[in-house]
Amino acid sequence: MSRTPVKKVVLAYSGGLDTSVILKWLKQEYDCEVVTFTADIGQGEEVEPAREKAQAAGIKEIYIEDLREELVRDFVYPMFRANAIYEGEYLLGTSIARPLIAKRLVEIAADTGADAISHGATGKGNDQVRFELTAYALNPDIKIIAPWREWDLLSREKLMSYAAEHGIAIEQKRDGTKSPYSMDANLLHISYEGYDLEDPWVEPGADMWRWTNDPQDAPDTPLEIMLTFTRGDVTAIDGKAMTPAQVLAELNRIGGEHGIGRADIVENRYVGMKSRGCYETPGGSILLKAHRAMESLTLDREAAHLKDELMPRYAELIYNGYWLSPEREMLQAAIDQTQAVVNGDVRLKLYKGNVLVVGRRSETNSLFDESIATFEEDAGAYDQGDATGFIRLNALRLRVQGRQR
């Protein structure tokens, strides 16, 4: 196979089996210098060991960065202002992290004089599209190496054999086993695919879930919390100011304790196939419920309804990798404009997998007028007789049609 010559490549590197093999393979097949980039996006595992592994592999330029705040502030929070859900169930945990990683790959390539970037996404999945659409948007001339679309190491057994043949050390768990699932984690969620999940009829084992208690085993006493919103973003929990990443980490902790955020989904991948995945998104599930409650009090009816109409398109753009597309940026500008009034507090109860809204208030932007909405005497605030004309005008076309039946 003829390959475009590459002098230096920046690899998205975790230090696991796939990317350790890719690192060696890039050197061998492209005869190029490799720069490694490892992102801490809240996956819950130490990222520093990747430095030692890269050094052992002879890598001279090693980037390890904490991107948790940037992930939540610049990607997760804007997405949640839109109440984005893909196909009614998926909170886009993997999708929203890919543009950030791709952005840093391209930036590091520019900083180091690299002419290519590389990733470990397979040729069957969505992530290859997300990484590469973002990269091309930022640098139209960047070369991208996707080993899974080039090599013949298309099974775990072949990868392990390659690693053994080339002296690549792959760490096992303490019990000597590897997780059978393909997992991806960041501060928003953890996903599980493969193994027995490839049969959509099979229920995942109880030992698969890592972040959340089984709702049956969650505390028997509900936990009440209060979230404070400022322009559509949560800025405090129970009156304590927090950064975006701190908010999400804390909501993950308490949401997981109460069994919140599990999902078992069959979704439509952008490349055309259906795929079954399981997700844990405890903090995101709480954020979504609270944000909609805050908007219900502060957003105008037609603005709220239009947002709901736009949301599926917005969610699809993120799922398919179009974070930097002009249409997503256009929608984001409209969505963000609505959030200027989304200020106030939402009170929630967390109980055995459920997020219950029990109160909402806004001292500055509430559109709830008790004098009009009351079922008691309203002292003339609303003339109920006005409804007669309103109904007759809206019924006019129905009455005309009705006479033809």
N, C-alpha and C positions, 0 to 999 in steps of 0.2 A: 504493500500500500504506500503510495506516494504521499509524503507529508510536507506541509509548508515548514520551512526552516524556522526555528525559534531559538533565540539566544537566552532569554530569561523568562521564566513564568512564575506567577504568584499563585500558589495553591491554597485553597480553603482547606485547612488541615485540622483534624481533630486528634490525631494520634491513634485512632482506632484501626481496625483491620483494613478497611477500604482505602482510607487516605494514606496509610503507611505503605500499602502496596502501590498506590498511585504515585507516591513520591519517588519510589525506586523505579517504577515503570517510566516516568517522565524522563528521568536521567538516562535510562537505558535506551529508550526508543527515540527520544528527541535530542539526546546528547546536549542538554541545556542546563543552565543554572536554575535552581529552584529556590524561591522565597516562600516561606510558610506564613500563613495568617490564621491565627486561632482567635475566635471571638467568644468572650464570655457574655452570653445573652440570657443568663439565668437558667442554664440547663441543669444546675444542681450538682455538677461534677467539677472537680478541680481541673483547671485548664493549664496550670503551670507544668504538669508532667509532660505536656506536649512539647515544651521547650527542650527538656532532656532528650526526648525521643528524636526531635529534629536535629539537635546537636550531635547525637550519636550517629545520625544518618549523614553527617557532614554538611549540614545546612549552616550557612554563615549569617544570612539575614532572616531573622525570626521576629515576627510581629505577634504579640499577644495583647489583646485590648479588652477592657471592660466596657461593653456597649449597652449595659442594662438600662441606664437612664435614657440614652438616646433612643433605644428601641421603644420604650413606653411613651416617652414624651413626643417623639416625632412620627411614630408609626401607629402604635396601639391606640393611644388617646384620640388622634384624628379619626381612626377607623370607628371607634366606639361612639364618637359624636354622630355618626351616621346610623348607629344601631345595626351594624352590618352583620348579616347571617347568610351563609351560602346554603341554598336549597333548604331553607327553613330550619336547619339544625347545626351547621358547622360554624364555629366562631372564628375560623380562619387563623388559628394559632401558628401553623407552619407557614402559611402563605405570607403573612405580614412580616415575618422575620427575614425572608429571602432578599428583598430589595436592599435592606441595610447591609447584609453581608456582601452582596454584589457591589454595592456602592464603595465599600471599603476595599474590596479587591481591586477595583479600577483605580481608586485613589493611591493605593500602595504601589500598583504597577507604575503609575506616573511618578511617584516619589523615588522609586528604585530603578527606573529606566527599563522596566520589563516590557516586553512586547506582547505578552500573552497572560491570560489567567486560566485557571483550571479548577474544576469542581468534581465532586464524587457522585453527582446525581445520575440516576440510571436513565436509559433511553425509553423507559416505559412510563415515567412519572411526570408530575407537574413541575417539580423543582428545577429541572433543566431549563424549562421555558422561563420560569421566574428569574433565575439567575441571569440568563442570557439576554432577555428582553431589557432588563435593567442595565446590564453592562453595555449593550449596544446603544441605549438611549444616552448614556453618559460618555461613551467613546465609540463612535460609529466604526472606527478602524481597528478596534481591539481584536486580537486573535483569541479564540476560545478553544480550549482543549477539553473535551468530554470523553475520558477514557472508556466509559461504559459503551460508548457508541463506536469505539475503535477496536478494543481488544477482544480476545476470546475467553477471558476469565469470567464467564457468565454464571458461575455458581460459587457458593461458599467454599465448597471443597477445592475448587481450582484456585481460589484466592489463598486458602490456607497452604496449599501445595506450593504456590509461588512464594509465599512468605517463608516457608521452611527452606526452599531451595536457595533463597537469597539471604538467609540469615536475618530475617526481619522478626524481631521479638514482638509477639502479640500477647498482651496480658490476659490471663483468665481471671474469673472471679475467685473469691477465696474458696468456694466449694468446688472449684475446678470446672465449672460449667459456664456456658454462655447463654444469655437470654435468647429464647427461640424467636422472639418478636423483633421486627425492625422498629426501632423507637426513635422519636425526635422530640426534644424538649427545649423549651425556652421559658422565659418568665410568664408567658401567657398560657402555655399548655404543655401537655405531653401526649404524644400520639403513639398508637400501637398498630402495626400492620403485619401481615404474613402469618406463617405457622398455621394454627388451627383456625385463625380468623379468615383464612381464604375460603372457608365454607360458611356462607352467610347464615346458615341454619344453626351453627354451633355457638352456644353461649360461651363467652370468654370465661376462663377460670377465675376464681376469686383471688388467686395469688398474682394475677396479672397487674391489677391496679396498684399504683405506687403512691399517688398523691392524696387519695381520698379514702376515708373510711366507707365501708359498706353502710348505706343509709340505715339498715337494720341495726347496726352496731354503733351508730352515732349517738351522742348524748341525748338522754331523755328530756333534758330541759332546754328549751329554745334559748338562743343567744340573741340579744337585741343590740344592734349597732346603729350608728348614725353616720351617714356620709354627707359631706359638704361639697357642693358643686360651685365652681367659678367658671363661667363661660363654657359650660358643658363638660368640664373636667373635674374629677374628684381631687380636692386639694387637702382634705382633712378627714380623719376617721375619729369619731367620738370627740371632736373638737381639737384633736392634735394634728397640727400641720405636718404634712409629709410630702416628699418628692413623689413624682409619678411612679418610679420603680419601687419605692417604699410602700406606696399604697397597694400596688398589685401584689407584692410579696406578702404583705400582711393579710390581704383578702384571700390569697391562696392558702395561707396557714389556717385561718379560721374557717374558710369554706371547706377545705379538705377535712378538717376535724368533724364537720357536720355533714359530710357525705354529699357535698354539692358539686355539680359540674360534670358528671359522667355522661358520655354519649356513645352510642353504638350506631354507626351510620354506614349506609351504602351510598356512595357519592359518584357523580359523573366527573371523571377526570377530563381535563382540557384535551388530552391526546386521544380521547374517544372511548376508553374503556370504563366500565364500572369497577369500583374498588370499595372494599369493606374496610373500615378503620374504626378504632375505638379511641376516644379522647377523654382527657380530664382537663377541665378548664374551670376550676373553682372560683378564682378571683374574677375572671371574665364573665362568668354567669351572674355573679353578684352585681358587677358593674352595669351589665346590660339591663337588668331588672330595675336597678336604681335610676339609671339614666332615663329610661322611658317614663318612670314615675315623675321625675323632675320635669321632663318636657310636658307631661300631661297637665301640669299646673301652670306652666309659663309660656308654652308655645301657642300661637294663634292656630285655630282649627285647620285652616286651609294650608298654612305653612307646614303643620305637622303631617297632614295627609299627603301633601306633595313629597315631603321627605320619605314617607313610607313607600310611595310609588317609585321613587328614584333608588331606594335602598337595594333592591335585588340586582339592579344593573351595576351599582357601585360595588357590591359584594362580589359579583362575577368578575369585574375588572381586577380586583385584588387576587381572587382565587387563580385567575388565568395569568397573572404576572404583569399586569399593565399599571403598576403603581406610578410610573413616570410618564404615562400617556397624557396627552392634552385633555382627553375627556374625563379622566379621573381627577385631574387638577381643576378642571372646570366645575365638576360636581363638588369637590372639596371646598372650593371658594363659596359656593352657594350654601353648603351645609354649615360651614363655619360662620357665615353671616347670621344664620338662625340662632347660633349658640350664644350670642351676646346677651340674651335674656335668660339663659338657663343657669340661674343662680339660686342657691338655697340649700335646704337640708332635706334628706330623705331618711326616714327611720325604717329599719328592716328587722325581721326576725328570721333567723336561720334555724331550720329544724328538719333533721332527718332527710336531707336531700332537697329540701324546699327553701326557696327565698320568698318570703312574704312581706309585701309592702304594708306597713301599718301606719304610716304618717308621712306627709310631705308639706313643706312650707317654704315660702319665699317672701321676705320682707320687702324686696325691691321690685319683683317682676311677676307676682302672682296675678293671673287673670281670673281667678275664682272670686266672684262677687257674691258673698253670702246673702246680701239684701235682695238679689235677683233670684238666686238659686233656691232660697228657702221654701219649704213646704208650709211654713207658717205665714202669718200676715206680713206682706211685704211693703205696706204703707205706700202703695202706688208706684213702687220701683219698676214694676212690669205690668203692662196692661194686657191681661189675658185675652181680651177681645180682639187684639191685633192678630191673633192666630187665625181667626176666621178668614180674613182676606189672604193671608199667607198660604193657607191650605187650599183655598179655592183657586188661587193663581197657579199653584203647583199642580193642581188636579186638572187644570184646563185641558191639556193634551190627552190625559187619560179619559176624561169625560167624552171628548170628541171621538176618540178611538172606540170607547165603549158603545157609542151609538151605532157604530158600524157592525157590531157583532150580532 
